[in-house]
Amino acid sequence: MSAILDNWLAGRGFPDAVVIDAHIHIGEWPHATTFRNLDEAVRQSVETMDAHGVDAICAQSGGYMWEGHDYRLGNDFLMKVCRRLPDRVIGFLHVNPNDSRKGILNELDRMHDAGFRCIKLINSYQENYPGDGPNLMAVYEYAAKHRMLVFNHAWANAVILKISRLFPETDFIFAHYGEGYNPVLKARQNVHANIWSMGSAGWLDRGIRAVGARKFSMGSDGFLNCLSVGIGPVVFAPISDADKRGILGLNIARLLDKVGALPASLKAKILDSTK
């Protein structure tokens, strides 16, 4: 029996778990506008989180990450949302590696000064810029120096093995877990996976057996998707409630806390839940 599954099916949410959706996008996209304005983004983000029993989200900017767009505008919008919802939206800044080195470092400084401690990359959508290209290596160096968390849509296994070895104190997260990443997850303590995936039945169960539940964090790729597509695979998985609590929120909370990005209210709730 699983109390987490029973509560979810009964519509009670997660009364005994901290839930953090670690993969959310806020802002405009080429094919859709997630929210029409700041007020709507703030209001509907809260409504969506509350409806799904989610305590907080790790949010990245929307379509401004795509090639040809000014990623600083996406960071600006994200910053405004985070300031309105400091306890519920944890911001992941973005840079485009095709920008100049100076431009990238200036934006990292600007966002770090604004309190951001996490980075989201999507270089595979930006002229397929190499994951170990010189400008991204500068980003990783900055992250290591400033104790920041790095989240990327994807790395090639050989590339992330190299990067994670060069920066062993920095935590790296795959945005879309696939079983092909298991060798990396097993080999590197500082490499983790977000579970948003369209794998075959049992993909999460197999992944947990292969590399352990502590490697995974829940994510929906919302608000493009419903948050339940991230929650469902966890609550229905044939694993212990302790592992479910880890994947639903405690695992990403641990990584966020390491870099000073975990809101104090969430830290307090986690402490209360473990008493």
Secondary structure by P-SEA (a helix, b strand, c coil): ccaaaaaaaaccccccbbbbccbbbbcccccccccccaaaaaaaaaaaaaaacccccbbbbcccccccccaaaaaaaaaaaaaaccccbbbbbbbbccccaaaaaaaaaaaaaacccbbbbccccccccccccaaaaaaaaaaaaabbbbbbccccaaaaaaaaaacccbbbbcccccccaaaaaaacccbbbccccccccaaaaaaaaccccccbbbbcccccccaaaaaaaaaaccccaaaaaaaacaaaaaaaaaaccccaaaaaaaaaaac
